[in-house]
Amino acid sequence: GRLEAVTQQMGYHPQYLDSFLKTQHYLMHMDGPLPFDCRHYIAIMAAARHQCRYLVNLHVLQFLRAGGDPQWLRGLEFIPPKLRNLNEINKILAHRPWLITKEHIEKLLKISEWSWSLAELVHAVVLLAHCHALASFVFGCGCEQDEGLGGRGSLKPLSLGTQCFCEATAGNSYSQELLRINRKRSLDSCMELDSLRERMQCIHVETEGRDEMRLPQQDREEGEGQKAEGVADEQCSDLSAGLSPLADTDGEVTGATNLACYMQDPDFGYQDFARRDEDQTQVFRVQDYSWEDHGFSLVNRLYSDIGHLLDEKFRMVDGLQSSAMAKRQGCEPSVFKRGIWNYIHCMFGIRYDDYDYAEVNQLLERMLKVYIKTVTCYPEKTNSEMFDRFWKQFKHSEKVHVNLLILEARMQAELLYALQAITQYMI
C-alpha cells in the first residue's frame, strides 16, 4: 500500500518529494471532513478514470485497512448514493474540467439525505484533482508499466546509485519520518494479510462463476490532434467482478481486475478545448480567477491548512533547478518551465493575458508537445515507445522534472475550475 515507485522517481528532486509526501499524508491520513475509508474510495474512483491500476490497487488495500466495506469494491452500484453522486464531477474534472458549473455543485449540496457539506466537497475535489494528476505522473514516469504488469516494464525507474532511497533523501526530515512509519506499517501489514485476504475472498466467492468483463485494447494511435476515445468501448454490465484475492511474491495483496466497475460513462474522455461547441464554457482567464488571489483562500478556509500545503507544492515545482534542461532548448529556465505550464493550462482552456503563446511553438518541439499532451490529457495511452522517442535529449531526472510540471499544472487547472464553480455557487 505504499507509493514506492512514485517516491523513487520523485527522489530525484528531494525537496519536492518532501512537499508531496506532506500533502499526500495530510489528504489521506490526517484530520479532515471526510472519513478515511471514503477518502481511499474517492481515490479509487479518480484513478479508475485513467485505468491507473497502480493507484487503484494501492487504495483498495488502504481502503480495507481503514475498515472499508469490501462490498463497495464490487463497484459503484454497491456504494452509498452520496459517494456515487460524486461520479459526475469526477468524470468532468478528469477529462473536461471546463464543463463543471455551479449547478453541479448545487446538485451535490442540495438539502437531502445524501447531501454533501461544503467542507466535505472541497476535500473530495482536492482528492480527485490530486489523484487524476498523480495518475498522469504514474504513467508518464513508467510506474504503471513497472508495477502494474507484474514485472519490470520498459519504463524502468533508473537507479539512484548505490544509495537506498532513504539515504538519497537524507536531508529531508519529514520524508525520513514518513518512510520510517511506512516501514513499520509494512511490517504490521504482514499480520493483516490473512485478514485482508479473507475479506477479499468473500467478494471472490460471491462472484465466482460469473463472466468477467474485459476491457478492450487501448487505442495506441499517436498524434497531437488525437482525441481520447474513452477508457472502454462497452459499459460494465456485471459489476461484481471487482477483485482477485491474489498475493504477489512479496506477500502483498493485489486486486482490481475490473476497473470499469468503478466508473460510469467510460466513453467520456478528453476533447480538444479549441474544438468545443460554441455554447460551452468560454476561455478561463487567470486574471479573473487565479489560484493566488481566489482559489488559495477559498480552499484553505473550507479545508484547514490544505491551501498552504498545495501552495507550497506549486511553488516547489516552480523553483526546481532546470538550467541544463532549458539550455538544451536554448532558453532561460523560467521561460522553459513557464512554456510547459502555460501549454498544459492552454489545453484545458486556461489563458494568461500577459503571455505570448507563440513562444510555446518556439520552445517545445512537436514530439515533446505530443508527449506532454498525451500524459496530461489521456495518460493511459502513454507507452514506452513514446517515452523513448520524445525524450532522447533529456536526462532521466529531467524527464521526472517535466512530469512534475505536468502533475502540478494539471492539478491546479482542475482546482481552478472546481473552486470557481464553488465560488459562483456561494455567491
C-alpha positions as CSV (number, residue, x, y, z in Angstrom):
1,G,0.0,0.0,0.0
2,R,3.0,2.3,-0.5
3,L,3.9,4.7,-3.3
4,E,7.3,3.1,-3.7
5,A,7.7,3.5,-7.5
6,V,6.4,7.1,-7.3
7,T,8.6,8.2,-4.4
8,Q,11.6,6.6,-6.0
9,Q,11.1,8.7,-9.1
10,M,10.4,11.9,-7.1
11,G,13.5,11.1,-5.1
12,Y,15.5,12.8,-7.9
13,H,14.1,16.0,-6.5
14,P,14.1,15.5,-2.7
15,Q,12.7,18.9,-1.8
16,Y,9.7,18.4,-4.0
17,L,9.3,14.9,-2.6
18,D,9.1,16.2,0.9
19,S,6.3,18.6,-0.1
20,F,4.4,15.9,-2.0
21,L,4.6,13.5,0.9
22,K,3.3,16.1,3.4
23,T,0.3,16.8,1.1
24,Q,-0.4,13.1,0.4
25,H,-0.2,12.3,4.1
26,Y,-2.5,15.2,5.1
27,L,-5.1,14.3,2.4
28,M,-5.3,10.7,3.3
29,H,-4.4,10.3,7.0
30,M,-4.8,13.5,8.9
31,D,-8.0,15.1,10.4
32,G,-10.4,16.3,7.7
33,P,-14.0,16.5,6.7
34,L,-14.2,13.0,5.1
35,P,-14.0,9.6,6.7
36,F,-10.8,7.7,6.0
37,D,-12.4,4.8,4.0
38,C,-14.3,7.3,1.8
39,R,-11.0,9.1,1.0
40,H,-9.5,6.0,-0.4
41,Y,-12.6,5.1,-2.3
42,I,-12.7,8.5,-3.9
43,A,-9.1,7.9,-4.9
44,I,-10.1,4.6,-6.4
45,M,-12.8,6.3,-8.4
46,A,-10.4,9.0,-9.6
47,A,-7.6,6.6,-10.6
48,A,-10.0,4.3,-12.4
49,R,-11.0,7.1,-14.9
50,H,-7.4,6.7,-16.3
51,Q,-7.2,3.0,-15.9
52,C,-4.4,3.5,-13.4
53,R,-4.1,0.1,-11.9
54,Y,-1.1,1.1,-9.8
55,L,-3.1,3.7,-7.8
56,V,-6.3,1.6,-7.7
57,N,-4.5,-1.3,-6.1
58,L,-2.8,0.9,-3.6
59,H,-6.0,2.5,-2.4
60,V,-8.0,-0.8,-2.5
61,L,-5.6,-2.1,0.1
62,Q,-5.7,1.1,2.2
63,F,-9.5,1.2,1.9
64,L,-9.7,-2.2,3.5
65,R,-7.1,-1.3,6.1
66,A,-9.2,1.8,7.0
67,G,-12.1,-0.5,7.7
68,G,-13.9,0.0,4.4
69,D,-16.8,-2.3,3.4
70,P,-15.5,-5.0,1.0
71,Q,-18.8,-4.9,-0.8
72,W,-18.0,-1.4,-2.1
73,L,-15.2,-2.9,-4.1
74,R,-17.8,-4.7,-6.3
75,G,-18.4,-1.3,-8.0
76,L,-20.3,1.9,-7.9
77,E,-23.7,0.2,-7.6
78,F,-22.7,-1.1,-4.2
79,I,-21.7,2.2,-2.6
80,P,-23.8,4.8,-0.8
81,P,-25.7,7.2,-3.1
82,K,-23.8,10.1,-1.6
83,L,-20.5,8.8,-2.8
84,R,-21.9,7.6,-6.1
85,N,-23.2,11.1,-6.8
86,L,-19.6,12.3,-6.9
87,N,-19.1,10.3,-10.1
88,E,-20.3,13.1,-12.4
89,I,-17.7,15.7,-11.2
90,N,-15.1,13.0,-11.1
91,K,-15.7,12.3,-14.8
92,I,-15.8,16.0,-15.7
93,L,-12.7,17.0,-13.8
94,A,-10.7,14.1,-15.1
95,H,-11.4,14.8,-18.8
96,R,-13.1,18.2,-19.5
97,P,-12.9,20.4,-16.3
98,W,-14.1,23.4,-18.2
99,L,-17.6,21.9,-18.2
100,I,-18.1,22.0,-14.4
101,T,-20.7,24.6,-13.3
102,K,-22.2,25.9,-10.2
103,E,-25.2,23.6,-11.0
104,H,-23.0,20.5,-10.5
105,I,-22.0,21.9,-7.1
106,E,-25.6,22.8,-6.1
107,K,-26.8,19.3,-7.0
108,L,-24.3,17.8,-4.5
109,L,-25.0,20.3,-1.8
110,K,-28.8,20.4,-2.0
111,I,-30.8,19.5,1.1
112,S,-31.4,15.8,1.1
113,E,-30.5,12.7,2.9
114,W,-27.3,12.3,0.8
115,S,-26.2,16.0,0.6
116,W,-22.5,17.0,0.9
117,S,-21.3,19.8,3.1
118,L,-19.1,22.5,1.5
119,A,-16.1,21.3,3.5
120,E,-16.6,17.7,2.5
121,L,-16.9,18.6,-1.1
122,V,-13.8,20.7,-1.1
123,H,-11.9,17.8,0.4
124,A,-13.3,15.5,-2.2
125,V,-12.4,17.9,-5.1
126,V,-8.8,18.2,-3.9
127,L,-8.6,14.4,-3.6
128,L,-10.0,13.9,-7.2
129,A,-7.6,16.5,-8.7
130,H,-4.7,15.1,-6.7
131,C,-5.3,11.5,-7.9
132,H,-6.0,12.5,-11.6
133,A,-2.8,14.4,-11.7
134,L,-0.9,11.7,-9.9
135,A,-2.2,9.2,-12.5
136,S,-0.5,11.3,-15.2
137,F,2.8,11.2,-13.2
138,V,2.4,7.4,-12.7
139,F,2.0,6.8,-16.4
140,G,4.5,9.5,-17.5
141,C,7.3,8.1,-15.4
142,G,6.5,4.5,-16.1
143,C,5.4,3.5,-12.7
144,E,2.2,1.8,-14.1
145,Q,4.2,-0.2,-16.6
146,D,6.8,-1.1,-14.0
147,E,4.4,-2.2,-11.3
148,G,1.1,-2.9,-13.0
149,L,2.2,-5.6,-15.3
150,G,3.7,-7.8,-12.6
151,G,7.3,-7.3,-13.7
152,R,9.9,-4.8,-14.7
153,G,8.5,-2.8,-17.5
154,S,10.1,-0.8,-20.3
155,L,9.9,2.5,-18.4
156,K,12.1,1.4,-15.5
157,P,12.9,4.0,-12.9
158,L,16.7,4.4,-13.0
159,S,18.8,3.5,-10.0
160,L,19.7,6.3,-7.6
161,G,23.2,4.8,-7.4
162,T,24.4,2.7,-4.5
163,Q,22.2,4.6,-2.1
164,C,19.0,3.2,-0.8
165,F,16.0,5.6,-1.2
166,C,16.1,6.7,2.4
167,E,19.8,7.7,2.0
168,A,19.0,9.6,-1.2
169,T,16.6,11.8,0.8
170,A,18.8,12.1,3.9
171,G,18.4,15.8,4.1
172,N,14.7,15.5,4.3
173,S,13.5,15.1,7.8
174,Y,9.8,14.8,7.0
175,S,10.4,12.2,4.3
176,Q,12.7,10.3,6.7
177,E,10.0,10.1,9.4
178,L,7.3,9.1,6.9
179,L,9.5,6.4,5.4
180,R,10.1,5.1,8.9
181,I,6.4,5.0,9.6
182,N,5.7,3.3,6.3
183,R,8.3,0.6,7.0
184,K,6.6,-0.1,10.3
185,R,3.3,-0.2,8.6
186,S,4.6,-2.7,6.0
187,L,5.7,-5.0,8.9
188,D,2.4,-4.6,10.5
189,S,0.7,-5.3,7.2
190,C,2.1,-8.9,7.2
191,M,0.0,-9.6,10.3
192,E,-3.0,-8.1,8.5
193,L,-2.5,-10.0,5.3
194,D,-4.5,-13.1,6.2
195,S,-7.4,-11.0,7.4
196,L,-7.4,-8.9,4.2
197,R,-7.2,-12.0,2.1
198,E,-10.2,-13.4,3.8
199,R,-12.2,-10.2,3.3
200,M,-11.3,-10.1,-0.4
201,Q,-12.1,-13.8,-0.7
202,C,-15.7,-13.1,0.3
203,I,-16.0,-11.0,-2.9
204,H,-14.3,-13.7,-5.0
205,V,-16.6,-16.4,-3.7
206,E,-19.7,-14.4,-4.4
207,T,-18.6,-13.6,-7.9
208,E,-17.1,-17.0,-8.8
209,G,-18.6,-18.5,-12.0
210,R,-19.7,-15.1,-13.4
211,D,-18.2,-13.8,-16.6
212,E,-15.6,-11.1,-16.1
213,M,-15.8,-8.0,-18.2
214,R,-12.7,-7.5,-20.3
215,L,-11.5,-4.0,-21.0
216,P,-11.0,-3.6,-24.7
217,Q,-7.5,-2.9,-26.1
218,Q,-6.5,0.7,-25.8
219,D,-6.2,2.8,-28.9
220,R,-2.5,3.4,-29.3
221,E,-2.8,5.9,-32.1
222,E,-0.3,8.7,-31.7
223,G,-0.6,12.3,-32.9
224,E,-1.0,15.7,-31.4
225,G,-4.5,16.1,-32.7
226,Q,-5.8,12.8,-31.4
227,K,-8.9,12.6,-29.1
228,A,-9.4,10.3,-26.3
229,E,-11.8,7.5,-27.3
230,G,-12.7,6.7,-23.7
231,V,-11.3,4.1,-21.5
232,A,-13.6,1.3,-22.7
233,D,-15.9,0.5,-25.6
234,E,-18.7,-1.0,-23.6
235,Q,-20.5,-0.5,-20.3
236,C,-19.7,-2.7,-17.4
237,S,-23.0,-4.8,-17.1
238,D,-21.7,-7.1,-14.4
239,L,-20.4,-5.0,-11.5
240,S,-19.4,-7.9,-9.3
241,A,-16.0,-9.0,-10.6
242,G,-14.1,-6.3,-8.9
243,L,-11.1,-8.0,-7.3
244,S,-9.0,-11.1,-7.4
245,P,-7.7,-12.2,-4.0
246,L,-4.2,-13.0,-5.0
247,A,-0.9,-12.2,-3.4
248,D,2.3,-11.5,-5.2
249,T,5.7,-12.9,-4.3
250,D,6.3,-10.3,-1.6
251,G,3.0,-11.2,0.1
252,E,1.2,-8.0,-0.9
253,V,-2.5,-8.3,-1.7
254,T,-3.2,-7.4,-5.3
255,G,-6.5,-6.8,-7.0
256,A,-8.6,-4.6,-9.2
257,T,-9.1,-6.9,-12.2
258,N,-12.0,-4.8,-13.4
259,L,-11.5,-1.1,-13.2
260,A,-14.7,-0.4,-15.3
261,C,-16.9,-1.2,-12.3
262,Y,-15.6,1.9,-10.6
263,M,-16.9,4.3,-13.3
264,Q,-19.8,5.2,-15.4
265,D,-19.9,6.6,-18.9
266,P,-16.5,5.1,-19.9
267,D,-16.6,6.6,-23.4
268,F,-16.4,10.1,-21.9
269,G,-12.9,11.4,-22.4
270,Y,-10.8,14.4,-23.2
271,Q,-11.7,16.6,-26.2
272,D,-9.7,19.4,-27.5
273,F,-10.8,22.6,-25.8
274,A,-10.3,24.5,-29.1
275,R,-12.9,22.3,-30.8
276,R,-15.5,22.8,-28.2
277,D,-19.1,23.7,-29.1
278,E,-19.8,27.4,-29.1
279,D,-22.4,27.1,-26.3
280,Q,-19.8,25.6,-24.0
281,T,-17.8,27.5,-21.4
282,Q,-15.6,30.3,-22.7
283,V,-11.9,30.6,-22.1
284,F,-10.9,30.7,-18.5
285,R,-8.8,33.9,-17.9
286,V,-6.5,33.7,-14.9
287,Q,-6.7,37.4,-14.5
288,D,-10.4,36.9,-13.5
289,Y,-9.9,33.9,-11.2
290,S,-6.4,32.8,-10.1
291,W,-5.0,30.3,-7.5
292,E,-3.1,33.1,-5.7
293,D,-5.9,35.6,-5.4
294,H,-9.0,33.4,-5.2
295,G,-8.5,29.6,-5.0
296,F,-6.0,29.5,-2.2
297,S,-8.1,31.4,0.3
298,L,-11.3,29.5,-0.5
299,V,-9.8,26.0,-0.2
300,N,-7.9,27.0,2.9
301,R,-11.0,28.3,4.6
302,L,-13.1,25.3,3.9
303,Y,-10.4,22.6,4.5
304,S,-8.0,24.0,7.0
305,D,-4.3,24.2,6.0
306,I,-4.6,22.3,2.7
307,G,-4.2,25.5,0.9
308,H,-0.8,26.1,2.4
309,L,0.4,22.6,1.5
310,L,-0.9,22.9,-2.1
311,D,0.7,26.3,-2.5
312,E,4.0,25.0,-1.2
313,K,3.9,22.2,-3.7
314,F,3.1,24.6,-6.6
315,R,5.9,26.9,-5.6
316,M,8.3,24.0,-5.0
317,V,7.9,22.6,-8.6
318,D,8.4,26.1,-9.9
319,G,11.6,26.5,-8.0
320,L,13.2,23.3,-9.1
321,Q,16.6,23.7,-10.9
322,S,16.3,23.2,-14.7
323,S,19.3,25.1,-16.1
324,A,20.7,22.2,-18.1
325,M,17.2,21.3,-19.4
326,A,16.5,24.8,-20.5
327,K,20.0,25.2,-22.1
328,R,19.2,22.3,-24.3
329,Q,16.2,24.1,-25.5
330,G,18.1,27.4,-25.9
331,C,16.3,29.5,-23.4
332,E,16.2,30.6,-19.7
333,P,15.0,28.0,-17.1
334,S,12.0,30.2,-16.1
335,V,11.0,30.7,-19.7
336,F,11.1,27.0,-20.5
337,K,9.1,26.0,-17.4
338,R,6.5,28.7,-18.0
339,G,6.1,27.5,-21.6
340,I,5.3,23.9,-20.4
341,W,3.0,25.2,-17.6
342,N,1.1,27.5,-19.9
343,Y,0.8,24.9,-22.7
344,I,-0.8,22.5,-20.3
345,H,-3.2,25.1,-19.0
346,C,-4.0,26.1,-22.6
347,M,-5.1,22.5,-23.3
348,F,-7.7,23.0,-20.5
349,G,-8.9,26.3,-21.8
350,I,-6.9,28.4,-19.3
351,R,-5.3,31.5,-20.7
352,Y,-2.9,34.2,-19.4
353,D,-3.4,37.6,-21.0
354,D,0.3,38.6,-20.4
355,Y,1.8,35.6,-22.2
356,D,2.7,35.3,-25.9
357,Y,1.6,31.8,-26.9
358,A,3.8,31.9,-30.0
359,E,6.6,31.1,-27.5
360,V,5.2,27.6,-26.9
361,N,5.9,26.5,-30.5
362,Q,9.3,28.1,-30.4
363,L,10.3,26.4,-27.1
364,L,8.7,23.0,-27.4
365,E,9.4,20.8,-30.4
366,R,6.4,19.0,-31.8
367,M,7.2,15.5,-30.4
368,L,7.7,16.9,-27.0
369,K,4.4,18.6,-27.2
370,V,2.7,15.4,-28.2
371,Y,4.2,13.6,-25.3
372,I,3.1,16.3,-22.8
373,K,-0.4,16.3,-24.2
374,T,-0.7,12.6,-24.0
375,V,0.5,12.4,-20.4
376,T,-1.7,15.3,-19.4
377,C,-5.0,14.5,-21.2
378,Y,-5.0,10.7,-21.7
379,P,-2.1,9.3,-19.7
380,E,-3.4,5.7,-20.1
381,K,-2.2,5.9,-23.8
382,T,1.4,6.6,-22.8
383,N,3.8,3.8,-23.8
384,S,7.5,3.0,-23.8
385,E,8.0,3.9,-27.5
386,M,6.7,7.4,-26.9
387,F,8.8,7.8,-23.7
388,D,12.0,6.8,-25.6
389,R,11.2,8.6,-28.8
390,F,10.3,12.0,-27.3
391,W,12.9,12.3,-24.6
392,K,16.3,11.5,-26.2
393,Q,17.9,14.8,-25.3
394,F,16.8,14.7,-21.6
395,K,18.4,13.0,-18.6
396,H,16.1,10.8,-16.5
397,S,16.0,13.4,-13.7
398,E,14.9,16.0,-16.3
399,K,12.2,13.7,-17.6
400,V,10.9,13.4,-14.0
401,H,11.1,17.2,-13.6
402,V,8.9,17.8,-16.7
403,N,6.4,15.1,-15.4
404,L,6.3,17.0,-12.1
405,L,5.4,20.1,-14.0
406,I,2.6,18.2,-15.8
407,L,1.3,16.9,-12.4
408,E,1.1,20.3,-10.7
409,A,-0.1,22.2,-13.8
410,R,-2.9,19.7,-14.3
411,M,-3.9,19.6,-10.7
412,Q,-4.0,23.4,-10.5
413,A,-6.2,23.5,-13.7
414,E,-8.7,21.2,-12.2
415,L,-8.8,23.0,-8.9
416,L,-9.3,26.4,-10.6
417,Y,-12.4,25.2,-12.5
418,A,-13.9,23.4,-9.4
419,L,-13.2,26.2,-7.0
420,Q,-14.5,28.8,-9.3
421,A,-17.8,26.8,-9.6
422,I,-17.9,26.6,-5.8
423,T,-17.3,30.3,-5.6
424,Q,-20.1,31.0,-8.1
425,Y,-22.5,28.8,-6.1
426,M,-21.6,30.6,-2.8
427,I,-22.2,34.0,-4.4
